[in-house]
Amino acid sequence: MKKIYILLMAIFITIFTGCRYSGNIETIKNKDTLERENSRLIELIDNKTNEVLGDYKNNVAIYFKNLNTDEEYTLNPDKYYIAASTNKVPLSMLILDEVIAGNKSLDDLIHFSEEDKEEGSGVLSSLDEVPDITINEAIYLSIVNSDNIAKNMLSRVAETNITDYMKEITEDNNILEGNYTTARQIGILLNNLYENPDNNPYYNTLIEYMTKTTYHDRLDKYLDYNKVAHKIGNYYRYYHDIGIIYGEDPYILVILTKDIGELSTNPYEDGGEDERYLLDWGEEACELIARLSREIYTIVEESKR
């Protein structure tokens, strides 16, 4: 009887252990398969990037992150570029952080000052007299219309500057002062906007504004506009677009460019070296960003089938 009992126990333990071990093998297999799939996705993005960029590979910085799987692809991610109007995203975020902290209200009025004057994109510069606008209106105008005066009005009432805010978000105190950025820094910023660790309800409003932009010649040119929350930036020889793309797997895509196309011999209106301009005023650069965005979107979507 004792031998039978021992035999039954041995069989039970063997079966139990065997099932448990089988489960572990399956888990390992699934993990290995996932890692291979992730590696394959990044390989496909890298191959397509090389194909699209051609000789311009050193003129472009890219940060890609799949927000479901955390897999990343980067190209020249720590190379500095003039941020141009992409800086309106961190500016809006830091203002919205001050709102949720109770230091400001979206309904607070900002009074126009002569120091806010700036030509370029937006609607306020075309007005004979710039009216007082609320913080919410200023954020909307700076994101949707890339309004420079609205941006300057926000900057003037902000409690901190963009560089210090980016240092805090990225936990990198070595960030260059001024209107400079890298693809990795913006990628970290957009990840913070998407993840929203402090549950700032106004971040969703900012993302909504980013889908309503009037500019559709880059990241969303060949995509459904409603799926792309993005912000463009232009500065003479620099053309950028940064955003969150909401496909089956949402992902961050940052594309910064410099000198895509033929460059002017002299700076614009006796400016500095950064004011040398592209003779086609960014047409080739914008199309390159649009093509690359379309190809990456296709790769990510097909990887889910």
URLINQUI-V901431 format. One line per field, one symbol per residue. ss: DSSP state (h for helix, s for strand, l for the rest). phi: phi as a letter, one per 40 degrees, with the letter a starting at -180 (. if undefined). burial: + if it has 24 or more other ideal C-beta (glycine too) atoms within 12 Angstrom, else -. Layout:
ss: ???
phi: ???
burial: ???
This chain:
ss: lhhhhhhhhhhhhhhhhhhhhhhhhhhhhhhhhhhhhhhhhhhhhhhhhhhhhhhhhhhssssssslllllsssslllllsslhhhhhhhhhhhhhhhhhllllllllsslllhhhlllllllhhhllllllsshhhhhhhhhhlllhhhhhhhhhhllllhhhhhhhhhlllllllllsslhhhhhhhhhhhhhllllllhhhhhhhhhhlllllllllllllhhhssssssssllsssssssslllllssssssssllllssssshhhllhhhsssllllhhhhhhhhhhhhhhhhhhhhlll
phi: .ccccccccccccccccccccccccccccccccccccccccccccccccccccfccdcbbbbbbacccbgcbbbafcbccbccfcccccccccccccccccgcabccccbccbdcccachchbcccccbcccbcdccccdccccbfcccccccccccccabcccccccccfbcccccgcbabccccdccccccccfccfccccccccccccbdcbbbbdbdbbcdccbbaacabafcbbbababbbccbcacbbbbbagchcbccbccfgccdcccbcccfgccccccccccccccdcccccccc
burial: -------------------------------------+--++-+++-++--++--+--+++++++++---+++++++++++++++++++++++++++++----+-+-+-+-+---+-+-+++-++----+--++++++++++++++++++++++++++---++-++--++----+---++++++++++++++++-----+-++-+++-+++++-+++++++++---+++++++++++++++++++++-+++++++++++++-+----------+-+++---+-++++++++++++++++++-+--
